[in-house]
Amino acid sequence: MQALLKLSRGIDAFTTWTGKRLAWLILLAVIISTINAIVRKTLDTSSNSWLELQWVLFSAVFLLCSPWTLLDNEHIRIDIVNAMMPKWLRDTIDVVGHVLFLIPLCIVMIITSVPFFLRSIEINEQSSNAGGLPQWPAKSLIMLGFAFLLVQAVSELIKRIAVMRGLIPDPHASKSHGIEAEVEHLVEAIEKK
């Protein structure tokens, strides 16, 4: 298990490093969007390639930073229900969810997106919009995003099993922020009544 935990730490480090760098693409997308809007309004001209570049940058952030979201335990769940469950049940749901849903979904998405991506390169697929961008970079993001998410899901599964076996402290135990903290306070208030 120690070797798996070491692997998990390496995956987590890669995910954090990648996420922190790719998050800057949001700023780049905002700058491109702003310039494009100013040019469109002042010079009455626009370019489909600049619009499509914004979409690709957003897709890159969404798909390639989703593992970072999973690592930080910020993925979607029903917080008010989750906060009312005992810890062992939350951990069990996480393990079952990763094994039965997240990991198989990632595998299916990778398997189905590889031919989609390769075909796009093979035919040198271009956007249907005049002056648009090649499509293969955007299609590669689907494959890469789910590959990164699969690797992070395995890391989370390793850590969750180690937590359940008492081998490591819960890396998410001290993280209560935003809506999660509010839900915990609400649950505590309900339980007191």
Secondary structure, 3 states (H helix, E strand, C coil): CHHHHHHHHHHHHHHHHHHHHHCHHHHHHHHHHHHHHHHHHHHCCCCHHHHHHHHHHHHHHHHHHHHHHHHCCCCCCCHHHHHHCCHHHHHHHHHHHHHHHHHHHHHHHHHHHHHHHHHHHHCCCECCCCCCCECHHHHHHHHHHHHHHHHHHHHHHHHHHHHHCCCCCCCCCCCCCHHHHHHHHHHHHHHHC
